């Protein structure tokens, strides 16, 4: 298995037509759809001059601010379900609305 230490997964839904275009473009360049997509995203971000901000330290003040924000947003309420279930439910609701 590949080393995924500094990577995170991102899922992208697309139409079958767009997937076919992506597959053809990648094949023309002799690369995988993954490599082609990553290169295209990197090029676009460079054009837009979007940089990754330097990570901020998590000192005790940052933790206190996060707890204050959590209290302001949620109060004493706690999420009853696993976050994965909540995300799936929100996706299902959204697809039903479309």
Biopython code that builds the backbone (N, CA, C, O; Angstrom):
import numpy as np
from Bio.PDB.StructureBuilder import StructureBuilder

atoms = [
    (1, "UNK", "N", (0.834, -1.177, 0.000)),
    (1, "UNK", "CA", (0.000, 0.000, 0.000)),
    (1, "UNK", "C", (0.884, 1.248, 0.000)),
    (1, "UNK", "O", (1.952, 1.255, 0.613)),
    (2, "UNK", "N", (0.441, 2.298, -0.684)),
    (2, "UNK", "CA", (1.219, 3.522, -0.781)),
    (2, "UNK", "C", (1.243, 4.258, 0.550)),
    (2, "UNK", "O", (0.344, 4.111, 1.378)),
    (3, "UNK", "N", (2.285, 5.048, 0.737)),
    (3, "UNK", "CA", (2.435, 5.839, 1.951)),
    (3, "UNK", "C", (1.501, 7.048, 1.901)),
    (3, "UNK", "O", (1.692, 7.936, 1.070)),
    (4, "UNK", "N", (0.503, 7.095, 2.769)),
    (4, "UNK", "CA", (-0.480, 8.173, 2.794)),
    (4, "UNK", "C", (-0.324, 9.060, 4.016)),
    (4, "UNK", "O", (-1.304, 9.627, 4.499)),
    (5, "UNK", "N", (0.898, 9.189, 4.523)),
    (5, "UNK", "CA", (1.122, 9.932, 5.750)),
    (5, "UNK", "C", (0.654, 11.382, 5.638)),
    (5, "UNK", "O", (-0.032, 11.878, 6.531)),
    (6, "UNK", "N", (1.018, 12.067, 4.549)),
    (6, "UNK", "CA", (0.672, 13.470, 4.400)),
    (6, "UNK", "C", (-0.373, 13.691, 3.315)),
    (6, "UNK", "O", (-0.285, 14.651, 2.550)),
    (7, "UNK", "N", (-1.337, 12.826, 3.249)),
    (7, "UNK", "CA", (-2.388, 12.927, 2.239)),
    (7, "UNK", "C", (-3.748, 12.769, 2.899)),
    (7, "UNK", "O", (-3.884, 12.149, 3.954)),
    (8, "UNK", "N", (-4.740, 13.341, 2.255)),
    (8, "UNK", "CA", (-6.114, 13.101, 2.687)),
    (8, "UNK", "C", (-6.958, 12.811, 1.450)),
    (8, "UNK", "O", (-6.638, 13.255, 0.347)),
    (9, "UNK", "N", (-8.015, 12.078, 1.642)),
    (9, "UNK", "CA", (-8.866, 11.656, 0.536)),
    (9, "UNK", "C", (-9.918, 12.723, 0.262)),
    (9, "UNK", "O", (-10.429, 13.368, 1.178)),
    (10, "UNK", "N", (-10.230, 12.892, -1.024)),
    (10, "UNK", "CA", (-11.231, 13.852, -1.483)),
    (10, "UNK", "C", (-12.051, 13.151, -2.548)),
    (10, "UNK", "O", (-11.497, 12.654, -3.529)),
    (11, "UNK", "N", (-13.350, 13.105, -2.371)),
    (11, "UNK", "CA", (-14.222, 12.449, -3.332)),
    (11, "UNK", "C", (-14.915, 13.507, -4.172)),
    (11, "UNK", "O", (-15.404, 14.506, -3.645)),
    (12, "UNK", "N", (-14.957, 13.286, -5.470)),
    (12, "UNK", "CA", (-15.547, 14.245, -6.390)),
    (12, "UNK", "C", (-16.600, 13.538, -7.230)),
    (12, "UNK", "O", (-16.297, 12.588, -7.951)),
    (13, "UNK", "N", (-17.827, 14.002, -7.132)),
    (13, "UNK", "CA", (-18.899, 13.464, -7.960)),
    (13, "UNK", "C", (-18.926, 14.239, -9.264)),
    (13, "UNK", "O", (-18.804, 15.464, -9.267)),
    (14, "UNK", "N", (-19.087, 13.522, -10.383)),
    (14, "UNK", "CA", (-19.134, 14.187, -11.681)),
    (14, "UNK", "C", (-20.056, 13.419, -12.608)),
    (14, "UNK", "O", (-20.371, 12.252, -12.378)),
    (15, "UNK", "N", (-20.474, 14.093, -13.649)),
    (15, "UNK", "CA", (-21.349, 13.449, -14.630)),
    (15, "UNK", "C", (-20.548, 12.403, -15.404)),
    (15, "UNK", "O", (-19.323, 12.494, -15.487)),
    (16, "UNK", "N", (-21.223, 11.430, -15.959)),
    (16, "UNK", "CA", (-20.514, 10.430, -16.780)),
    (16, "UNK", "C", (-19.778, 11.092, -17.957)),
    (16, "UNK", "O", (-18.698, 10.648, -18.346)),
    (17, "UNK", "N", (-20.366, 12.147, -18.515)),
    (17, "UNK", "CA", (-19.740, 12.834, -19.645)),
    (17, "UNK", "C", (-18.416, 13.477, -19.224)),
    (17, "UNK", "O", (-17.420, 13.377, -19.940)),
    (18, "UNK", "N", (-18.408, 14.139, -18.058)),
    (18, "UNK", "CA", (-17.186, 14.771, -17.580)),
    (18, "UNK", "C", (-16.130, 13.715, -17.267)),
    (18, "UNK", "O", (-14.950, 13.911, -17.557)),
    (19, "UNK", "N", (-16.546, 12.603, -16.681)),
    (19, "UNK", "CA", (-15.605, 11.519, -16.378)),
    (19, "UNK", "C", (-14.976, 10.982, -17.656)),
    (19, "UNK", "O", (-13.779, 10.697, -17.687)),
    (20, "UNK", "N", (-15.776, 10.843, -18.709)),
    (20, "UNK", "CA", (-15.254, 10.365, -19.987)),
    (20, "UNK", "C", (-14.235, 11.349, -20.551)),
    (20, "UNK", "O", (-13.182, 10.941, -21.040)),
    (21, "UNK", "N", (-14.543, 12.643, -20.486)),
    (21, "UNK", "CA", (-13.601, 13.670, -20.959)),
    (21, "UNK", "C", (-12.296, 13.608, -20.173)),
    (21, "UNK", "O", (-11.210, 13.704, -20.745)),
    (22, "UNK", "N", (-12.414, 13.444, -18.850)),
    (22, "UNK", "CA", (-11.232, 13.345, -17.996)),
    (22, "UNK", "C", (-10.400, 12.123, -18.369)),
    (22, "UNK", "O", (-9.175, 12.200, -18.462)),
    (23, "UNK", "N", (-11.066, 11.014, -18.577)),
    (23, "UNK", "CA", (-10.371, 9.767, -18.915)),
    (23, "UNK", "C", (-9.625, 9.897, -20.241)),
    (23, "UNK", "O", (-8.494, 9.427, -20.369)),
    (24, "UNK", "N", (-10.250, 10.529, -21.219)),
    (24, "UNK", "CA", (-9.621, 10.715, -22.530)),
    (24, "UNK", "C", (-8.416, 11.649, -22.416)),
    (24, "UNK", "O", (-7.350, 11.364, -22.962)),
    (25, "UNK", "N", (-8.590, 12.766, -21.704)),
    (25, "UNK", "CA", (-7.497, 13.733, -21.546)),
    (25, "UNK", "C", (-6.302, 13.095, -20.852)),
    (25, "UNK", "O", (-5.158, 13.306, -21.255)),
    (26, "UNK", "N", (-6.565, 12.323, -19.818)),
    (26, "UNK", "CA", (-5.478, 11.659, -19.091)),
    (26, "UNK", "C", (-4.785, 10.628, -19.989)),
    (26, "UNK", "O", (-3.557, 10.536, -20.004)),
    (27, "UNK", "N", (-5.566, 9.869, -20.723)),
    (27, "UNK", "CA", (-4.997, 8.845, -21.607)),
    (27, "UNK", "C", (-4.120, 9.478, -22.684)),
    (27, "UNK", "O", (-3.067, 8.941, -23.026)),
    (28, "UNK", "N", (-4.553, 10.612, -23.213)),
    (28, "UNK", "CA", (-3.746, 11.306, -24.236)),
    (28, "UNK", "C", (-2.379, 11.701, -23.704)),
    (28, "UNK", "O", (-1.408, 11.758, -24.459)),
    (29, "UNK", "N", (-2.299, 11.972, -22.420)),
    (29, "UNK", "CA", (-1.028, 12.374, -21.815)),
    (29, "UNK", "C", (-0.288, 11.188, -21.188)),
    (29, "UNK", "O", (0.831, 11.335, -20.697)),
    (30, "UNK", "N", (-0.917, 10.026, -21.211)),
    (30, "UNK", "CA", (-0.274, 8.836, -20.681)),
    (30, "UNK", "C", (-0.158, 8.821, -19.163)),
    (30, "UNK", "O", (0.780, 8.247, -18.611)),
    (31, "UNK", "N", (-1.130, 9.464, -18.483)),
    (31, "UNK", "CA", (-1.122, 9.492, -17.022)),
    (31, "UNK", "C", (-2.471, 8.994, -16.508)),
    (31, "UNK", "O", (-3.430, 8.853, -17.266)),
    (32, "UNK", "N", (-2.518, 8.738, -15.228)),
    (32, "UNK", "CA", (-3.774, 8.314, -14.624)),
    (32, "UNK", "C", (-4.725, 9.503, -14.495)),
    (32, "UNK", "O", (-4.298, 10.657, -14.532)),
    (33, "UNK", "N", (-5.990, 9.214, -14.345)),
    (33, "UNK", "CA", (-6.972, 10.279, -14.122)),
    (33, "UNK", "C", (-6.641, 11.023, -12.829)),
    (33, "UNK", "O", (-6.825, 12.237, -12.749)),
    (34, "UNK", "N", (-6.166, 10.317, -11.838)),
    (34, "UNK", "CA", (-5.788, 10.937, -10.570)),
    (34, "UNK", "C", (-4.664, 11.945, -10.780)),
    (34, "UNK", "O", (-4.749, 13.087, -10.329)),
    (35, "UNK", "N", (-3.599, 11.507, -11.477)),
    (35, "UNK", "CA", (-2.449, 12.389, -11.709)),
    (35, "UNK", "C", (-2.848, 13.595, -12.556)),
    (35, "UNK", "O", (-2.426, 14.720, -12.285)),
    (36, "UNK", "N", (-3.660, 13.354, -13.581)),
    (36, "UNK", "CA", (-4.115, 14.439, -14.440)),
    (36, "UNK", "C", (-4.923, 15.454, -13.631)),
    (36, "UNK", "O", (-4.726, 16.662, -13.763)),
    (37, "UNK", "N", (-5.829, 14.956, -12.799)),
    (37, "UNK", "CA", (-6.677, 15.839, -11.991)),
    (37, "UNK", "C", (-5.851, 16.654, -11.015)),
    (37, "UNK", "O", (-6.057, 17.860, -10.885)),
    (38, "UNK", "N", (-4.914, 16.009, -10.323)),
    (38, "UNK", "CA", (-4.068, 16.732, -9.377)),
    (38, "UNK", "C", (-3.245, 17.815, -10.077)),
    (38, "UNK", "O", (-3.107, 18.926, -9.565)),
    (39, "UNK", "N", (-2.702, 17.483, -11.246)),
    (39, "UNK", "CA", (-1.912, 18.471, -11.990)),
    (39, "UNK", "C", (-2.783, 19.650, -12.423)),
    (39, "UNK", "O", (-2.363, 20.803, -12.335)),
    (40, "UNK", "N", (-3.984, 19.357, -12.886)),
    (40, "UNK", "CA", (-4.893, 20.425, -13.324)),
    (40, "UNK", "C", (-5.273, 21.329, -12.153)),
    (40, "UNK", "O", (-5.329, 22.550, -12.298)),
    (41, "UNK", "N", (-5.529, 20.736, -11.012)),
    (41, "UNK", "CA", (-5.877, 21.526, -9.825)),
    (41, "UNK", "C", (-4.687, 22.384, -9.408)),
    (41, "UNK", "O", (-4.848, 23.565, -9.104)),
    (42, "UNK", "N", (-3.494, 21.795, -9.393)),
    (42, "UNK", "CA", (-2.293, 22.550, -9.013)),
    (42, "UNK", "C", (-2.065, 23.727, -9.959)),
    (42, "UNK", "O", (-1.762, 24.832, -9.510)),
    (43, "UNK", "N", (-2.209, 23.494, -11.277)),
    (43, "UNK", "CA", (-2.025, 24.582, -12.248)),
    (43, "UNK", "C", (-3.037, 25.703, -12.024)),
    (43, "UNK", "O", (-2.681, 26.881, -12.065)),
    (44, "UNK", "N", (-4.284, 25.341, -11.791)),
    (44, "UNK", "CA", (-5.318, 26.358, -11.577)),
    (44, "UNK", "C", (-5.060, 27.156, -10.308)),
    (44, "UNK", "O", (-5.229, 28.376, -10.293)),
    (45, "UNK", "N", (-4.654, 26.480, -9.254)),
    (45, "UNK", "CA", (-4.352, 27.190, -8.006)),
    (45, "UNK", "C", (-3.165, 28.124, -8.175)),
    (45, "UNK", "O", (-3.150, 29.217, -7.608)),
    (46, "UNK", "N", (-2.170, 27.705, -8.948)),
    (46, "UNK", "CA", (-1.032, 28.586, -9.221)),
    (46, "UNK", "C", (-1.479, 29.821, -9.984)),
    (46, "UNK", "O", (-1.023, 30.928, -9.697)),
    (47, "UNK", "N", (-2.375, 29.638, -10.962)),
    (47, "UNK", "CA", (-2.901, 30.776, -11.720)),
    (47, "UNK", "C", (-3.624, 31.759, -10.810)),
    (47, "UNK", "O", (-3.530, 32.974, -10.985)),
    (48, "UNK", "N", (-4.336, 31.222, -9.853)),
    (48, "UNK", "CA", (-5.107, 32.070, -8.942)),
    (48, "UNK", "C", (-4.273, 32.539, -7.757)),
    (48, "UNK", "O", (-4.755, 33.286, -6.905)),
    (49, "UNK", "N", (-3.022, 32.097, -7.709)),
    (49, "UNK", "CA", (-2.091, 32.481, -6.654)),
    (49, "UNK", "C", (-2.642, 32.187, -5.265)),
    (49, "UNK", "O", (-2.557, 33.009, -4.353)),
    (50, "UNK", "N", (-3.199, 31.009, -5.133)),
    (50, "UNK", "CA", (-3.726, 30.584, -3.835)),
    (50, "UNK", "C", (-2.652, 29.780, -3.125)),
    (50, "UNK", "O", (-2.193, 28.752, -3.624)),
    (51, "UNK", "N", (-2.266, 30.252, -1.980)),
    (51, "UNK", "CA", (-1.232, 29.579, -1.205)),
    (51, "UNK", "C", (-1.851, 28.960, 0.035)),
    (51, "UNK", "O", (-2.894, 29.403, 0.516)),
    (52, "UNK", "N", (-1.204, 27.947, 0.535)),
    (52, "UNK", "CA", (-1.640, 27.316, 1.775)),
    (52, "UNK", "C", (-1.135, 28.168, 2.932)),
    (52, "UNK", "O", (0.065, 28.422, 3.035)),
    (53, "UNK", "N", (-2.033, 28.608, 3.798)),
    (53, "UNK", "CA", (-1.582, 29.418, 4.927)),
    (53, "UNK", "C", (-0.721, 28.599, 5.883)),
    (53, "UNK", "O", (-0.903, 27.391, 6.030)),
    (54, "UNK", "N", (0.198, 29.269, 6.512)),
    (54, "UNK", "CA", (1.052, 28.594, 7.493)),
    (54, "UNK", "C", (0.190, 28.104, 8.640)),
    (54, "UNK", "O", (-0.695, 28.822, 9.105)),
    (55, "UNK", "N", (0.442, 26.881, 9.101)),
    (55, "UNK", "CA", (-0.369, 26.357, 10.202)),
    (55, "UNK", "C", (-0.148, 27.171, 11.476)),
    (55, "UNK", "O", (0.972, 27.541, 11.829)),
    (56, "UNK", "N", (-1.254, 27.427, 12.138)),
    (56, "UNK", "CA", (-1.172, 28.147, 13.406)),
    (56, "UNK", "C", (-0.964, 27.139, 14.527)),
    (56, "UNK", "O", (-1.445, 26.008, 14.453)),
    (57, "UNK", "N", (-0.262, 27.546, 15.541)),
    (57, "UNK", "CA", (-0.030, 26.662, 16.675)),
    (57, "UNK", "C", (-1.289, 26.490, 17.507)),
    (57, "UNK", "O", (-2.115, 27.399, 17.592)),
    (58, "UNK", "N", (-1.430, 25.346, 18.109)),
    (58, "UNK", "CA", (-2.548, 25.082, 19.006)),
    (58, "UNK", "C", (-2.073, 25.262, 20.429)),
    (58, "UNK", "O", (-1.783, 24.296, 21.135)),
    (59, "UNK", "N", (-1.999, 26.505, 20.835)),
    (59, "UNK", "CA", (-1.639, 26.761, 22.219)),
    (59, "UNK", "C", (-2.910, 26.767, 23.059)),
    (59, "UNK", "O", (-3.999, 26.553, 22.528)),
    (60, "UNK", "N", (-2.791, 27.001, 24.326)),
    (60, "UNK", "CA", (-3.958, 26.947, 25.213)),
    (60, "UNK", "C", (-4.980, 28.020, 24.858)),
    (60, "UNK", "O", (-6.178, 27.819, 25.058)),
    (61, "UNK", "N", (-4.519, 29.169, 24.327)),
    (61, "UNK", "CA", (-5.472, 30.210, 23.913)),
    (61, "UNK", "C", (-6.326, 29.748, 22.739)),
    (61, "UNK", "O", (-7.528, 30.012, 22.699)),
    (62, "UNK", "N", (-5.710, 29.062, 21.791)),
    (62, "UNK", "CA", (-6.453, 28.554, 20.638)),
    (62, "UNK", "C", (-7.491, 27.530, 21.080)),
    (62, "UNK", "O", (-8.617, 27.530, 20.584)),
    (63, "UNK", "N", (-7.116, 26.668, 22.003)),
    (63, "UNK", "CA", (-8.055, 25.664, 22.508)),
    (63, "UNK", "C", (-9.206, 26.350, 23.243)),
    (63, "UNK", "O", (-10.361, 25.956, 23.087)),
    (64, "UNK", "N", (-8.902, 27.362, 24.035)),
    (64, "UNK", "CA", (-9.953, 28.101, 24.747)),
    (64, "UNK", "C", (-10.904, 28.786, 23.772)),
    (64, "UNK", "O", (-12.116, 28.783, 23.984)),
    (65, "UNK", "N", (-10.361, 29.376, 22.699)),
    (65, "UNK", "CA", (-11.218, 30.028, 21.700)),
    (65, "UNK", "C", (-12.115, 29.008, 21.005)),
    (65, "UNK", "O", (-13.286, 29.284, 20.746)),
    (66, "UNK", "N", (-11.566, 27.828, 20.704)),
    (66, "UNK", "CA", (-12.364, 26.777, 20.069)),
    (66, "UNK", "C", (-13.482, 26.307, 20.986)),
    (66, "UNK", "O", (-14.605, 26.083, 20.534)),
    (67, "UNK", "N", (-13.187, 26.159, 22.257)),
    (67, "UNK", "CA", (-14.230, 25.744, 23.211)),
    (67, "UNK", "C", (-15.310, 26.813, 23.355)),
    (67, "UNK", "O", (-16.493, 26.493, 23.473)),
    (68, "UNK", "N", (-14.905, 28.080, 23.344)),
    (68, "UNK", "CA", (-15.881, 29.172, 23.420)),
    (68, "UNK", "C", (-16.784, 29.175, 22.199)),
    (68, "UNK", "O", (-17.995, 29.368, 22.312)),
    (69, "UNK", "N", (-16.187, 28.958, 21.022)),
    (69, "UNK", "CA", (-16.983, 28.898, 19.804)),
    (69, "UNK", "C", (-17.940, 27.720, 19.839)),
    (69, "UNK", "O", (-19.103, 27.848, 19.456)),
    (70, "UNK", "N", (-17.458, 26.578, 20.295)),
    (70, "UNK", "CA", (-18.314, 25.394, 20.402)),
    (70, "UNK", "C", (-19.495, 25.684, 21.324)),
    (70, "UNK", "O", (-20.630, 25.329, 21.008)),
    (71, "UNK", "N", (-19.240, 26.315, 22.439)),
    (71, "UNK", "CA", (-20.298, 26.652, 23.391)),
    (71, "UNK", "C", (-21.293, 27.627, 22.768)),
    (71, "UNK", "O", (-22.502, 27.485, 22.948)),
    (72, "UNK", "N", (-20.782, 28.620, 22.033)),
    (72, "UNK", "CA", (-21.659, 29.608, 21.404)),
    (72, "UNK", "C", (-22.543, 28.976, 20.338)),
    (72, "UNK", "O", (-23.708, 29.348, 20.197)),
    (73, "UNK", "N", (-21.999, 28.027, 19.591)),
    (73, "UNK", "CA", (-22.757, 27.413, 18.503)),
    (73, "UNK", "C", (-23.703, 26.336, 19.007)),
    (73, "UNK", "O", (-24.873, 26.309, 18.626)),
    (74, "UNK", "N", (-23.209, 25.452, 19.859)),
    (74, "UNK", "CA", (-23.988, 24.284, 20.258)),
    (74, "UNK", "C", (-24.607, 24.393, 21.652)),
    (74, "UNK", "O", (-25.549, 23.664, 21.961)),
    (75, "UNK", "N", (-24.105, 25.275, 22.481)),
    (75, "UNK", "CA", (-24.595, 25.340, 23.850)),
    (75, "UNK", "C", (-24.346, 24.009, 24.534)),
    (75, "UNK", "O", (-23.241, 23.469, 24.481)),
    (76, "UNK", "N", (-25.376, 23.486, 25.173)),
    (76, "UNK", "CA", (-25.254, 22.194, 25.855)),
    (76, "UNK", "C", (-25.652, 21.015, 24.964)),
    (76, "UNK", "O", (-25.560, 19.860, 25.378)),
    (77, "UNK", "N", (-26.092, 21.311, 23.744)),
    (77, "UNK", "CA", (-26.497, 20.241, 22.823)),
    (77, "UNK", "C", (-25.280, 19.451, 22.369)),
    (77, "UNK", "O", (-24.204, 20.014, 22.170)),
    (78, "UNK", "N", (-25.450, 18.181, 22.212)),
    (78, "UNK", "CA", (-24.398, 17.309, 21.704)),
    (78, "UNK", "C", (-24.947, 16.568, 20.494)),
    (78, "UNK", "O", (-26.139, 16.268, 20.428)),
    (79, "UNK", "N", (-24.080, 16.277, 19.546)),
    (79, "UNK", "CA", (-24.504, 15.529, 18.376)),
    (79, "UNK", "C", (-24.792, 14.091, 18.777)),
    (79, "UNK", "O", (-23.974, 13.429, 19.415)),
    (80, "UNK", "N", (-25.970, 13.623, 18.389)),
    (80, "UNK", "CA", (-26.400, 12.296, 18.812)),
    (80, "UNK", "C", (-25.802, 11.193, 17.954)),
    (80, "UNK", "O", (-25.616, 10.073, 18.430)),
    (81, "UNK", "N", (-25.497, 11.492, 16.699)),
    (81, "UNK", "CA", (-25.045, 10.469, 15.766)),
    (81, "UNK", "C", (-23.569, 10.638, 15.435)),
    (81, "UNK", "O", (-22.951, 11.662, 15.725)),
    (82, "UNK", "N", (-23.046, 9.619, 14.832)),
    (82, "UNK", "CA", (-21.695, 9.662, 14.298)),
    (82, "UNK", "C", (-21.674, 10.683, 13.155)),
    (82, "UNK", "O", (-22.646, 10.773, 12.405)),
    (83, "UNK", "N", (-20.613, 11.439, 13.009)),
    (83, "UNK", "CA", (-20.549, 12.476, 11.977)),
    (83, "UNK", "C", (-20.699, 11.893, 10.575)),
    (83, "UNK", "O", (-21.249, 12.553, 9.693)),
    (84, "UNK", "N", (-20.228, 10.690, 10.356)),
    (84, "UNK", "CA", (-20.378, 10.054, 9.048)),
    (84, "UNK", "C", (-21.841, 9.879, 8.711)),
    (84, "UNK", "O", (-22.254, 10.149, 7.583)),
    (85, "UNK", "N", (-22.642, 9.426, 9.683)),
    (85, "UNK", "CA", (-24.075, 9.257, 9.467)),
    (85, "UNK", "C", (-24.753, 10.589, 9.195)),
    (85, "UNK", "O", (-25.656, 10.668, 8.361)),
    (86, "UNK", "N", (-24.323, 11.641, 9.895)),
    (86, "UNK", "CA", (-24.897, 12.975, 9.679)),
    (86, "UNK", "C", (-24.607, 13.479, 8.267)),
    (86, "UNK", "O", (-25.481, 14.054, 7.618)),
    (87, "UNK", "N", (-23.393, 13.265, 7.797)),
    (87, "UNK", "CA", (-23.023, 13.707, 6.448)),
    (87, "UNK", "C", (-23.810, 12.932, 5.404)),
    (87, "UNK", "O", (-24.328, 13.524, 4.457)),
    (88, "UNK", "N", (-23.907, 11.627, 5.563)),
    (88, "UNK", "CA", (-24.690, 10.819, 4.623)),
    (88, "UNK", "C", (-26.143, 11.258, 4.601)),
    (88, "UNK", "O", (-26.745, 11.369, 3.533)),
    (89, "UNK", "N", (-26.711, 11.508, 5.776)),
    (89, "UNK", "CA", (-28.095, 11.959, 5.851)),
    (89, "UNK", "C", (-28.302, 13.287, 5.150)),
    (89, "UNK", "O", (-29.301, 13.477, 4.456)),
    (90, "UNK", "N", (-27.365, 14.208, 5.326)),
    (90, "UNK", "CA", (-27.480, 15.515, 4.664)),
    (90, "UNK", "C", (-27.375, 15.358, 3.157)),
    (90, "UNK", "O", (-28.085, 16.036, 2.414)),
    (91, "UNK", "N", (-26.500, 14.475, 2.696)),
    (91, "UNK", "CA", (-26.390, 14.227, 1.253)),
    (91, "UNK", "C", (-27.677, 13.642, 0.705)),
    (91, "UNK", "O", (-28.151, 14.048, -0.356)),
    (92, "UNK", "N", (-28.243, 12.684, 1.435)),
    (92, "UNK", "CA", (-29.484, 12.055, 0.987)),
    (92, "UNK", "C", (-30.608, 13.083, 0.895)),
    (92, "UNK", "O", (-31.367, 13.095, -0.074)),
    (93, "UNK", "N", (-30.711, 13.941, 1.902)),
    (93, "UNK", "CA", (-31.748, 14.984, 1.906)),
    (93, "UNK", "C", (-31.555, 15.922, 0.730)),
    (93, "UNK", "O", (-32.523, 16.311, 0.076)),
    (94, "UNK", "N", (-30.309, 16.286, 0.458)),
    (94, "UNK", "CA", (-30.024, 17.218, -0.635)),
    (94, "UNK", "C", (-30.369, 16.585, -1.974)),
    (94, "UNK", "O", (-30.958, 17.244, -2.831)),
    (95, "UNK", "N", (-30.012, 15.310, -2.172)),
    (95, "UNK", "CA", (-30.294, 14.660, -3.448)),
    (95, "UNK", "C", (-31.799, 14.501, -3.653)),
    (95, "UNK", "O", (-32.270, 14.526, -4.790)),
    (96, "UNK", "N", (-32.552, 14.339, -2.581)),
    (96, "UNK", "CA", (-34.002, 14.246, -2.697)),
    (96, "UNK", "C", (-34.605, 15.581, -3.107)),
    (96, "UNK", "O", (-35.623, 15.616, -3.798)),
    (97, "UNK", "N", (-33.983, 16.683, -2.686)),
    (97, "UNK", "CA", (-34.482, 18.007, -3.015)),
    (97, "UNK", "C", (-34.206, 18.367, -4.477)),
    (97, "UNK", "O", (-34.926, 19.163, -5.080)),
    (98, "UNK", "N", (-33.152, 17.767, -5.032)),
    (98, "UNK", "CA", (-32.781, 18.078, -6.424)),
    (98, "UNK", "C", (-33.638, 17.314, -7.346)),
    (98, "UNK", "O", (-33.493, 17.429, -8.563)),
]
sb = StructureBuilder()
sb.init_structure("model")
sb.init_model(0)
sb.init_chain("A")
sb.init_seg("    ")
for serial, (resi, resn, name, xyz) in enumerate(atoms, 1):
    if name == "N":
        sb.init_residue(resn, " ", resi, " ")
    sb.init_atom(name, np.array(xyz, "f"), 0.0, 1.0, " ", f" {name:<3s}", serial, name[0])
structure = sb.get_structure()
